[in-house]
Amino acid sequence: MVLSTEETSNPESRIKRTEFRIKPSKICIKLENGHTGEYRDNTFTFKPTGNRGRLSMNIQDIQLRAVPTINHGRWHLSIHLSGKGILQENTTALNPLNARDRRRIEQQTEAYLASLITKGFKQSQCVGSDVYMTYEVFERSYPHECQRARAHWATVYPNIHLSVHPQIQLMHSGASNS
């Protein structure tokens, strides 16, 4: 995992941009001020559930919004992302020109992205390393709660619940094995 941070001169916004990768060639998320951001162009190759073959999807123009909430002492981070997909290769029986199959391709891509992000976040929680700068995301919305949790963040961070809500729209059907 890679992490870099750039400082700003504005005292209210200590972090201008946070950039991290779950896997160097898989996902690169750029969070600006902890709430919005974008993915860089990425190609993901995966085996869709219940299908033979693989899909290679290039994801572009992904927008990311991180929404922290604290409710009755439970910390929750909700990641909303949307983007456009270009199917680069399809060796499955799914036909991207068929509306039902097209939606299944989109759903499989969304599920794959959600699992990658969730897996990377859980791994960082297991090792107790807040490489995703989750504290700063929560601090912007809940400064008083974060001040109280700062001394024992090592016990709070592993218990943060993450939910990922992707929405990918297939823009181009690409190459197919048919």
C-alpha positions as CSV (number, residue, x, y, z in Angstrom):
1,M,0.0,0.0,0.0
2,V,1.2,3.4,-0.9
3,L,0.3,6.7,0.8
4,S,1.3,10.2,0.1
5,T,-0.1,13.5,1.5
6,E,0.3,17.1,0.4
7,E,-0.1,19.9,3.0
8,T,-1.9,23.2,2.3
9,S,-1.3,26.6,3.8
10,N,-5.0,26.8,4.9
11,P,-5.1,25.9,8.6
12,E,-8.7,24.7,8.4
13,S,-7.8,22.2,5.7
14,R,-4.6,20.5,6.8
15,I,-4.7,17.9,4.0
16,K,-5.2,19.0,0.4
17,R,-5.0,15.6,-1.3
18,T,-4.5,12.1,0.0
19,E,-3.6,9.4,-2.5
20,F,-3.5,5.7,-1.7
21,R,-3.4,2.4,-3.6
22,I,-4.8,-0.9,-2.5
23,K,-2.6,-2.7,-5.0
24,P,-0.2,-0.8,-7.2
25,S,-1.8,-1.7,-10.5
26,K,-5.3,-2.2,-9.3
27,I,-6.9,0.8,-7.6
28,C,-5.6,4.3,-7.1
29,I,-8.0,6.6,-5.2
30,K,-7.3,10.2,-4.8
31,L,-9.3,11.8,-2.0
32,E,-9.5,15.6,-2.0
33,N,-10.3,17.0,1.5
34,G,-11.4,13.5,2.5
35,H,-14.8,13.7,0.9
36,T,-14.6,13.7,-2.9
37,G,-12.1,12.4,-5.3
38,E,-11.6,10.3,-8.4
39,Y,-10.0,7.1,-9.5
40,R,-7.4,7.2,-12.1
41,D,-8.0,5.1,-15.3
42,N,-7.8,1.4,-14.4
43,T,-8.3,-1.9,-16.1
44,F,-9.6,-4.8,-14.0
45,T,-9.6,-8.4,-15.2
46,F,-11.8,-10.8,-13.1
47,K,-13.9,-13.9,-13.4
48,P,-17.6,-13.0,-12.9
49,T,-19.5,-15.1,-10.5
50,G,-21.5,-18.0,-12.1
51,N,-19.8,-17.6,-15.5
52,R,-17.0,-19.2,-17.4
53,G,-14.3,-16.9,-18.8
54,R,-13.2,-13.5,-17.7
55,L,-14.0,-9.8,-18.2
56,S,-11.5,-7.0,-18.6
57,M,-13.1,-3.7,-17.7
58,N,-11.4,-0.3,-18.0
59,I,-13.0,2.1,-15.5
60,Q,-12.8,5.8,-16.2
61,D,-14.1,9.0,-14.8
62,I,-14.8,7.5,-11.4
63,Q,-16.0,9.9,-8.8
64,L,-15.7,9.1,-5.1
65,R,-17.5,10.4,-2.1
66,A,-16.7,9.3,1.5
67,V,-19.4,9.8,4.0
68,P,-18.5,9.3,7.7
69,T,-21.2,8.8,10.3
70,I,-21.1,8.1,14.1
71,N,-24.4,6.8,15.4
72,H,-24.8,5.6,19.0
73,G,-21.1,5.1,19.3
74,R,-20.8,3.1,16.1
75,W,-18.4,4.5,13.5
76,H,-19.4,3.9,9.9
77,L,-17.7,5.0,6.6
78,S,-19.8,4.8,3.5
79,I,-17.9,5.1,0.1
80,H,-20.0,6.0,-2.9
81,L,-18.4,5.7,-6.3
82,S,-19.6,6.0,-9.8
83,G,-17.9,5.7,-13.1
84,K,-17.9,4.6,-16.7
85,G,-16.8,1.2,-17.9
86,I,-15.3,0.2,-21.2
87,L,-15.4,-3.6,-21.7
88,Q,-12.0,-4.3,-23.2
89,E,-12.3,-8.1,-23.4
90,N,-15.1,-10.6,-22.7
91,T,-14.5,-14.3,-22.8
92,T,-17.8,-15.1,-21.0
93,A,-21.2,-16.1,-22.4
94,L,-22.5,-12.7,-21.4
95,N,-23.6,-10.5,-24.3
96,P,-23.1,-6.8,-23.6
97,L,-25.6,-5.9,-26.4
98,N,-28.3,-7.7,-24.4
99,A,-29.8,-5.4,-21.8
100,R,-30.0,-8.1,-19.1
101,D,-26.5,-9.3,-19.7
102,R,-25.2,-5.7,-19.8
103,R,-26.7,-5.0,-16.4
104,R,-25.1,-8.3,-15.1
105,I,-21.7,-7.2,-16.4
106,E,-22.1,-3.8,-14.6
107,Q,-23.2,-5.6,-11.4
108,Q,-20.3,-8.0,-11.5
109,T,-17.9,-5.1,-12.0
110,E,-19.4,-3.2,-9.1
111,A,-19.2,-6.2,-6.9
112,Y,-15.5,-6.8,-7.8
113,L,-14.6,-3.1,-7.1
114,A,-16.5,-3.2,-3.8
115,S,-14.7,-6.4,-2.8
116,L,-11.2,-4.9,-3.6
117,I,-11.8,-1.8,-1.6
118,T,-13.3,-3.7,1.3
119,K,-10.5,-6.2,1.4
120,G,-7.9,-3.5,1.4
121,F,-9.6,-1.6,4.2
122,K,-10.0,-4.7,6.3
123,Q,-6.3,-5.6,5.8
124,S,-5.4,-2.1,7.1
125,Q,-7.7,-2.6,10.1
126,C,-6.1,-6.0,10.9
127,V,-2.6,-4.5,11.0
128,G,-3.9,-1.4,12.8
129,S,-2.5,1.0,10.2
130,D,-4.9,3.9,9.2
131,V,-3.2,4.2,5.8
132,Y,-6.5,5.5,4.4
133,M,-6.5,8.5,6.6
134,T,-9.9,7.6,8.0
135,Y,-9.3,9.6,11.1
136,E,-9.0,12.8,9.1
137,V,-12.2,12.0,7.1
138,F,-14.1,11.6,10.4
139,E,-12.5,14.6,12.0
140,R,-13.9,17.0,9.4
141,S,-17.5,15.9,10.2
142,Y,-17.1,15.0,13.9
143,P,-14.2,17.0,15.4
144,H,-15.3,16.7,19.0
145,E,-15.8,12.9,18.8
146,C,-12.5,12.5,17.1
147,Q,-10.7,14.5,19.7
148,R,-12.1,12.2,22.4
149,A,-11.1,9.1,20.3
150,R,-7.6,10.3,19.4
151,A,-6.0,8.7,22.5
152,H,-7.5,5.3,21.7
153,W,-7.7,5.4,17.9
154,A,-6.0,2.1,17.8
155,T,-9.1,0.5,19.3
156,V,-11.6,2.6,17.3
157,Y,-10.1,2.1,13.9
158,P,-10.4,-1.7,13.7
159,N,-14.1,-1.4,14.6
160,I,-15.1,1.0,11.9
161,H,-17.8,-0.5,9.6
162,L,-17.2,0.1,5.9
163,S,-19.8,0.0,3.2
164,V,-19.0,0.5,-0.5
165,H,-21.7,1.6,-3.0
166,P,-20.4,1.5,-6.6
167,Q,-22.4,2.4,-9.6
168,I,-20.6,1.6,-12.9
169,Q,-22.2,2.3,-16.3
170,L,-21.0,0.3,-19.3
171,M,-20.3,2.7,-22.0
172,H,-18.7,0.5,-24.7
173,S,-19.1,-3.2,-25.3
174,G,-15.4,-3.8,-26.5
175,A,-14.1,-7.1,-27.9
176,S,-15.9,-10.4,-27.4
177,N,-15.2,-14.1,-27.9
178,S,-18.4,-14.6,-29.9
